[in-house]
């Protein structure tokens, strides 16, 4: 069921517009995927994701869903789609990044990773096979291979050793995935993940190894973990030059609006990041004219709309002064309005990028947009 077709290519960059087909519908690329870690995108209803934000695909997380509500519940209800009522595509991260973020509480061996729950400290074990089994039960349309995300900075020797283990884990993921086709009744696609930190030779080796598995799509991990943006772009461009051009490329955990536009220009099709939702809860808003900090006193008596040009109704309806009041009062509605603004803007941004790729003027549009997106209003 999974397929990818490229409709247009930008003549002055590596940007492309395409369509991914999944069992739960199509995804027009380039696309930003709102993060719904524990089965929900924070502060928004599913109908708002559809009508206000216009999300085409959302993310869930294997580690968090495994701990709560637990795979027994998800298996009983028939998967995450039925549990949360989202009838469009879902992607699940394997939990590798979350295990990475647990720091010293994890122990990594060839067999897999032992870690303690961040909820109650209870011990758990994830192997590549276990990560696939859990994602099979969750039932996402796209599932990720279990990998190790290395930190930045990272010594060359460790990055190389980790990358090689990630490749061995991928072989085990693929074997388990292929041997469990149809077991739970879901149509799913497995994405391998390129690693290698910020080392050119390792990134090339990893991209070549991942491409050799010949899966329907590929992901790039281990970036946006603290490295300079120039390094992230350099590694992304390098890897995109190796990965098959006729398959979707997913840059994991990226990023800011500027990061997204620059990476689209390098040939990336899919993005996710917690930034728009996390920053919204702190009153930081993204707009086509720049970034607004709604905690600033300058908005106290500004009764103009939050974003008069936003596709989101609440951003056109409520004023900056009102939103500032809500944020300062720690009202839940303030977090909700801000989240709707940020996610609808991120989806608007990739939709506009797609339109300009189709029109053949993406590069010029990007160069006009980037300075605006970096402006602090």
C-alpha positions, 0 to 999 in steps of 0.5 A, a space after each residue: 500500500 505504501 508508495 511515493 511519487 514525485 510530482 515536481 522538482 525545483 529547478 534551482 535546488 533539490 526540493 521536490 513535491 510528492 505524494 506518499 500513499 498509506 493505508 490511512 490516506 495520502 500525505 502531500 510532501 514536503 510535510 511537517 508531522 505534529 508530535 503526539 508522543 503519548 497518543 495525543 498532540 498536546 492541547 488540541 482535539 483531533 478535529 482541530 488537527 483536521 480542520 484548523 491545523 490541517 495535519 495529514 499525519 501525526 506521530 506517536 512514540 513507542 517508548 511512551 505508549 509502551 509505558 502508558 497506556 500499555 501495549 495490552 490496552 492498545 492491542 485490546 482496542 485494535 491499535 492507536 488509530 482506534 484508541 485516539 480516533 485519528 483516522 489518518 496516517 500515524 508514524 511511531 518513533 521506535 523509542 531509540 531517541 527517548 532511551 538516548 535521552 534517559 542518559 545514565 539510567 540506560 545500559 546499551 548492549 548488542 542485545 538491546 537496551 536496559 533502561 528505567 521508566 521515567 515514571 516509576 523507575 521500573 526496569 525495562 528492556 528494548 531489543 530491535 525485535 521488541 521495538 518492532 513487536 510493540 510498533 506492530 501492536 500500536 499499528 502505525 502506518 509508518 514505523 521506525 527501526 530501533 537505533 542508537 542516537 549519539 549525542 553531540 559532541 561525540 568522539 569518532 570512535 564511539 560514533 563509528 561503533 554506535 553506527 555499526 551496531 545500529 546497522 546490525 540492529 536494523 538487520 534484526 528489525 528488518 528480519 522481525 518486520 518481514 517475519 510478522 507481516 500480516 500478524 496484527 492485520 495492519 499495513 505498515 512500512 519500516 523506515 531505516 535510520 542513517 546515523 554517523 554523528 557529524 563525521 562525513 565518512 561515517 554519514 556516507 557509510 551509513 547512508 550507503 548501508 541503509 540504502 542497501 536494505 532497499 526499504 520503501 523510505 529512509 530516515 536521517 537521525 542523530 541530527 538536531 541534537 545540539 550541533 551547529 545548524 551548518 553541520 546539520 545542513 552539511 550532513 543532510 546534504 551529504 546523506 541526501 546525495 547518497 540515499 535513493 532520490 525516488 524514496 521519501 527522506 525523513 529528517 527526524 526531530 527538525 526543527 525551526 521554520 528556517 531549518 525546515 525550509 533549508 532542509 527542503 531545499 536539500 531534498 528532505 520530504 518529511 519533518 517532525 519536532 516538538 518545538 511548535 507545541 513546546 514553545 507554544 506552552 511558553 508563549 512563543 509564537 511563529 508567524 510568517 512575519 517573525 517570532 512573537 514572545 507573548 509574555 512581553 509587555 509590548 502586547 499588553 494593550 495590543 488588541 489586534 489579532 494574534 495573526 491576521 493572516 493565519 489559516 487558524 480561526 482562533 488566531 484571527 479571532 483573539 487579540 494579542 492582548 488577550 492571549 498575553 493575559 491568558 499566558 500570564 495567567 497560566 490558563 489552559 486556553 492560552 496554551 491551546 490558542 498558542 499551540 493551534 497558531 504554531 502548528 497551523 503555521 508549520 503546516 501552512 509553511 510546508 504547504 506554501 513550500 510545496 506550492 512554490 516547488 510546483 510553481 518553480 520558484 521555491 528558491 526565490 521564495 525561500 530566500 525571501 521568507 528566511 529573514 522574516 522567519 528569523 525576525 523577533 517582533 
